[in-house]
Amino acid sequence: MAARRKNTTTSKEVANALLANLLHGEFPDEDLSQAELAAEGIPGVVEVLERAIGGVKEEIRKISLANKAGIDSWVAVAETVNGDVSKASERARDIVRMEEEEKTLEQKTYDAQAYHKFLLTEIKFTQALASILGSLQLINGTLDQVSIFLREGELGVAVAQVQAAEHALGNLGHAGIVVVGLMKERVCTLKRQVIEIVEDCWAKMVSSSGKERGGPEGGWVRVLKEVKTSEGVVVRGELVVEALEALGLLKSKVDGMHQMIDKVLIGPRLEVPKGGRMEVPGFRVEEGEGKIGIGGWSRDLSAAHLYSDLHTIITFLKTRLPKSLQKPFSRIFTPSLDTRLISQYLPTMIPSALSALPQFQEVLKKTSEFEEFLQGIGWTLELDLQDWVERAARVWLAKRREDVLEATRRAFVRQGWMEGKLVERCETKTAEGEGGSESSWEQSWSDEEEEEEEEEGGGKQQQEEKGKKDEGGGIKEKAKEKEKEELKSSLLLSGDEEEEDASGWGLDEDLDLDVDEPPPPEASESEEKKEEEKGEEKEGEKEKVKEAEGDDDAPPQIDEMDWGEWGDDDNTSDAASLKPETAPIIPPPPPPAEKPQELVKKPQNITPKAPATSTKRRKKPTPGSSPKKVSLKETYTITGMPDSIISIIKHLLEDAVQLSTNPKYTSTPIAPAAKEMLSLPRLVLAAYRALAPIYYSVDLSSKMYLYNDCMRMEELVKQVAAASNASPGGKKLFERFTLEKEAGEVGAFGKRSYSRELEAQRTILRDYLDGTQGLVACTEYPQSETCEAAVKAVVDRVRLLNEKWKGVLSKSALWQALGSLLGTVCGKWISDVGDLGDISDPESRKLAGLMAQIGQLEELFLPQAGDSTVVPCTAVYCGNWLKFRYLESILECTMVELLEMYDNGQLEEFEKEELEELVRALFADTDNRRRCLERIRRGPMGVRVPGL
């Protein structure tokens, strides 16, 4: 029952919902939307909808009836609008038709305009063609005239007409027209013909034989004023020049003519005669043929003859060349001639000798007159030659500069310049003793007895220099300590003194010198002399250097023995004291203490001897004793270079003096160069320093020759400069002139070479010793063989250097150089031994044996070679030699012997720390070693203290 009710209501509800949706846009509720509509209910829904449609139609009908009048009026309006639209359509069709007609008319108009333009173009072409034909007719007529002008010899007019025709064709254009092309071809052909005729005329007008030199007659140059063409037409030179200028060929032709004249005439005349033919060409002018050439040869080489020949050549050219050609030719010819004169001829006329100055003055005079002649004919406006004449002094000085540099170079390449030459240096000192003071060593040389006392007291002096004390001696008195320090400072160089010496050489700026490095034999000893010569009055000093020829047979005097280095105490200036002129001579070194190797050649159970010491003192002078002059001599070897350089410098200075003082030269144009010549010696010395490293490189002795030469030159340069600058009145000829600085530079250069050579040899010796690898395991193979080889190489090297240098250096310089090298060896050996932490007994014996081999080098320091009775001077020149030899003794001695040497003061060269390290390295750790170390640590050296 409920289901039937649902279906019935649903049909109506569905119909109503549809109507509500259609009419009002409303949607049914959820229940109605979910309801099922049976098929039986559809007719009911349709029925409801039809009734609703009928109701709407009825309503529309009613509304239409109510609004019928408004609708009629709207219809009327619509009909009116429709009529208007029809009219507008008709009007639009008319407009389209008219537009099509307009396009047709525009096309007709465009065709008419194109035809009009075509007619205009045709008219212009016709007019242009008529103009071209007219122009071609005129050009053709012009070309016909060119042929006429050529036949008449009017080359200039012919060239102008050809150029006018060419220009007209260029402006005409229309190159594509056949007629124009043919006309251009004719113009080109005619132009080539004109150029050929002009060049042929030029070739006939200016010609040469092309022969510069040879036979009695040389080349010639022909210059004609008029020539004939191939057709027999006479053409003047002016017209040829005019035609060439119009064609733009004149410059090249003038250049060619200048080269021809220069090659045939000027070149051979300015050429410097070579070989055995000292002749110059002479010139002959043939006016009839219009040529000038070389006719014969002359031996007159003077400037007057040269300028006369040039005058002849130029006069000929001026008279023969057209006026229009002279100006362009002179612009090229004159500067070239001036340049060749200044660079080629005039330098050969500059004399080196003053005696040729009058001839040089004549050259200057003729040169000025020649330039005046060129200016007079209008061939030059420049003053090049006059400027050269005014610069004659500078030019002459430049020539001298070149000459002296070349002379310096030739001195090096001269055969035999390295041949040794023995020279001698002698110094004379005046020594005077003062009462109550110990005299200097010079005062005891007047007789043989005093000389013997000096030799007996030398052992003590040397022992005091090295800090040794007498056997079993106690504490030294203060006076003896002071004396010892003074003697040590006078014979051995301390570190501070080395620095002063190095700065005195001028080496501190160029080399990094080691502080402990011994200086070269020239090191300044002015400070040492101040300490040595306290209480003495120095009255004078005289040096003389001469060749050791003729003195070889004379027996050496006591006061003239060759004894090493003497420090110059120059009180005049500090600079002079820092840079001695040559290797100074020192007093004879006292014999050193007894050689330590004599101690170690004994068995170890024998107590080593202390160095022998003499107890004799030097003889003291009595108050008021008279002064005594002491002369010391030494010889050294130089090459021929110092004499060559000094000869050059001396000649320069003599010329400078002559230019300044001789009335014959003071009025010459060269006189202002006198002061400038004073700079040439500096240039010579600079050139020597620049070339020396190249040529002083023959063998191991070359650098020592260089050192000796520099020292010799330093001395001689100062002497020559002082002598040349002196005048009879005592006034200097040249204020502020001195060669002190340059001489010092040469000396410093030699010292630097000396130092570099020593440093190079030190490096070699260090390299040899580096092969021992610090002396570690020196008893084990193959290290033992390496150590033996290294020591042998060191000994052989030092002996080789001694052989090479002993004939070059003075004995003092040789000992000092060898001592410096030996000091390097000893220092490295001592350092390597000190670095060994543990030294066994076989190793100590091995090391001592190797040191004994090095110790054999002290035979090189014997004052008299081969005399084994004389004590060598090794310790004087090798500062660590005694330490080296005592280290050899320590390596072989027992602990008791070591303490005995310590108590005797023989180990003063060693620091206590060094001795302690050696004791620890050599001896085992026992109570005896500890007591020994305690004794060394607490007990003063050289004093036996009871209880230690």
RAJO-V613685 format. One record per helix or strand of 2 or more residues. SS is the DSSP state (@ for helix, = for strand). FROM is the first residue (numbers start at 0). TO is the last residue. Records with the same first field share a line. If there is no record, write none. Layout:
BEGIN
SS=FROM-TO, FROM-TO
END
This chain:
BEGIN
@=1-23, 29-33, 38-65, 67-151, 154-171, 177-204, 236-246, 249-269, 302-319, 322-348, 353-375, 383-389, 391-412, 440-443, 447-464, 477-490, 494-504, 525-531, 557-559, 573-577, 596-599, 640-660, 662-665, 672-676, 679-694, 701-723, 739-769, 772-774, 782-804, 810-834, 840-860, 873-876, 880-891, 894-902, 911-921, 926-937
==205-207, 216-222, 225-227, 233-235, 279-285, 290-297, 420-430, 540-546, 627-637
END
